[in-house]
Amino acid sequence: MNKYSFITSFIIFAVVFGAGYWIAYGDLSGSNHPPVPPITRILALNDLATLRVQIADSITGNNEHWEARWMLHGEAILGVDLSQATYKSVDKQNRKATLSLPAPHVISSKVDHHRSAEIGVKQKTWLPSPGLKSLRDEVWQHADEKVAQLANHDGYLEATKLQAEHVLNKLFQDVGWSVSYEWKFPNASGAEVNHSEG
């Protein structure tokens, strides 16, 4: 069963963002009407990691002489690349902004070799046969790719998106601004399709 947990990125994010905001605006941040958070400070934060996924699945392989199956365990980190963020609109009078963001993505993934284990091996012929080691090596070369593929699930991407919005909402609220989001998700053909969240 796959599990996920939110990464407590808010404290680090807030410290870095807050320091940059003070450098950019100084005493203005303490005024009654501080400006919108500067986009340069959001861009500088790069990948905001918000979700850790624990993967549990099986992986199989076969060649001319062998069939084998392994229990696969791994971990992936998902987040949002804030270096691609842009302001779609800024309404200074009503203190509202729309932030355009790229789709969440898998930042990193890895196989947990300590927990992963071989659970079944079947020889296809009665005669002593080579190739089991090469089969194992081939399967594990693709294991990291499978962990990343499983982590790139719609449910995990949605959870990553919502957690990123939660972090950004707090930062805008602290300076008296409200923010909505326009997410750029690729469609089946690979073209970007905008999804608005308000």
Protein Blocks (a to p, Z undefined) as FASTA:
>chain_A
ZZdddddfklmmmmmmmmmmmmmnmmmlmmmbdcdddfklmmmnmpadfbdcdddddddd
ddfkbccdddddddddddddfklgccfbdcfknopacddddddddfbdcddfklgccfbd
cdfbfbdcehklmmmmmmmmmmmmmmmmmmmpfklmmmmmmmmmmmmmmmmmmnopacdd
ddddddfkopacddddZZ
